[in-house]
Amino acid sequence: MGKTYDRAYFERWYRRPASRLEAPAELRRRVTMAVAIAERYLGRAVRSALDVGCGEGRWRAELRRLRPRLRYVGVEPSDYAVERFGRRRGIVRADFGDLAQLDLGGPFDLVVCADVLHYLDDEELDRGLPALVAATGGAAYLEVLTAAEEVEGDTRGMILRAPEGYEARFARAGLTGVGGHVWLAPALTELPAALERRTS
């Protein structure tokens, strides 16, 4: 892919207002929604979160704003992000496809994988997805862009698959969609009512 997730990359896409992918208020709304949906099905407060492809750990501050005692673990392939923020923010170095090799201390109440899957080839996606599902004890927030959307921003290396392909992959892995990019762990599959479930 020839992409380098260095300091310049994060400055451009996450801090520079002219090209920033998302305003801080929008991130806060997404985090609040993901936590609320996870807690609705868990029936209690979220206590732990795994953030896969976490970058510099932007979700961490928002998650802890909502749940100050939450245990956060981030996984990120960027050497820069891990070297700069790993120790302070609980981020470890790994690619998505290598999740099964990590001892992360799961399962987690909330697993976050936002803006990651559409940059992975099929082999890495299929290699890492079972481990991501195994780490999900409550809900997984899997925000992914598909061929059905008009895409702006960082399109280099992006693979826009059909939404039905992701739905099939997630369903085969045992996840149940409940909307808002949120998918329930296999253990919670019986909880949502018929009209809460994600349908094509």
N, C-alpha and C positions, 0 to 999 in steps of 0.2 A: 504494500500500500504506500510505502515511502513517507508515512506521516510521523512527525516527531511531536510528542506531547511534552514540550518543554515550557519554560517560563513564558516565552513569547506567545505560544499557543494559548495558554490560559489568560494572559493579559488581553489578547485580542478578543477572545470569545466570551470571557466571563467578567472582565472588568472595564473594558473600554466602552463607554456608552454608545458610540456610533455603530459598533458591530456586535455588541453584547447580545447573546442568545436569549436572555431572559432578565427582566427587572427583578430586584430583590423581593418586591411585593408579590410577584407572580410565583416565585419559588415558595414563599411563605404559604400561599394559598394551596399549592400542590402538596406540600408537606402536611399541612393541616388536614386536607382531604384524605390523604393516604392513612394518616394516623387514625382519623375518625372512622373510616371504613374498617380498618383492621380491628379496632376496639369494639365496633358494633358486633362483629362476629366472634371475637374472643370473649366478649362479655366482661372485660376488665381493661385496665390501662396497659398500654404497650410498655414492656420493660426492657426489650432488647431490639436492636436493629443491625442488620448487615447491609452495607451499601456497596454493591458490586459495580466497579467502574466508577468509583466515587470522585475521581479527579482530586481536587484539593480538599475534599470533604465538606462541600457547601451544605449538604443536608444535615450534617452533624449539629451545627449551631441551632438550626431551626427545630430539629428533633428535641434537642435538650432545652430549648426555650419552652416547648410544650411539656416535656417530661424530663425534668432536671436530673433524675436518677437513672435515666436510661443508659444501658450499656451499648456502646456503639463500636462496631468493627467495620473498617473500610478496606476494600480490596481494589488495587489500582495498578495498571501496567506501566505507568509513567515513572521512570527513574527520578525525574525532577520532583514530582509531587511527593513521592515517598521519602526522598532524601530531605526535602524541606519541611514536610508536615507529618511524616509518618509517626514519629515518636509522640509528638504532642497531641495528635488527633486520632491515634489508634488505627493507622492505615498500614497495611502490609502489601508487599509487591507480588503481584501474580497476574497472569492473563486469565481471561474468562474460561478458557478451555482447561485450565489447571486447577479449578476450584476443588475438585475431588482430592487433590493432593494436600490440601491445607487442613490444619486442625484449628478450626475457628471457634469451637466451643458452642455450636448451635444445638438444636434448632433455635431460630430467632422468631420473635413475634411478628416482626416486619422485615421483609427483604426488599431492598430497593435496587432496581437495575434500570436507570433512567438514561435514555439517549445513548445506549450502548449496542443493543442487539443488531441494529441496522448497519453497524460498521463491521460485523463479523461475517466471515464466510460460513458456508453450511457446515463444514467439518468442525470448526471451533464451536459454533452455536450448538450443534448436536452433542458435542463432547462435554460441554459445560452445563447444559440445561439440567440433566439429572441431578447433578450436585447442587445446583441452585434450588431445585425443588426439594431435595432432601434437607436443605438448610432452612426451609420455610416451615415454621411451626404454626403460623397464623395466616398472614396474607403477604403476597408479593406484589409490589408496584412495578410493573413492567411497561414503562413508557417506550413505545417504539413507533417509528415512522414507517409508513408502507407506501406502496405504489398508488394508493387511493388518495394520497395527500399531495398538495402543492408544497414543495419544500424550499425553504430559504435558509441561509446560514452556511454552516460547515458541511458542504456536500461532498468533499473530497473523500473518496473511499467508501461512500455510502452505497449500500445495496438495498434497493427498494423492492421488497417482496410483496406478494399479494397478501392482504390481511387474512384471508382464509388459510394461508400456509402457516402463519403464526398460530391461529386458533387451533389448527389441527395438531401442531407440535405441542402446544401447551396442554391440550386435552389428552393427548397420548401420554404426556408426562404426569397426568393425574390432577391437573389444576382445574378449578372451576371459576370462570369469569363472572364478576359481579358489576362490571362497568367501571368507568373512570380509570382504566388501565390496571385495575386491581383484580388479582386472581387468588383464590383461596387455596390453602394447602389441601392435599388429599384427605387429611383427617377431618377437614371441615366441610367436605363436599355436600353433605346432607343438610347443612344449615340454611342456605338461602331458599326463599320461596321461589316458585316458578318464574314470576315476573321480575325477580331480582337478578336472575341469571343472565349472563351475556349470551345473546343469540345473534346469529348472522342476519 
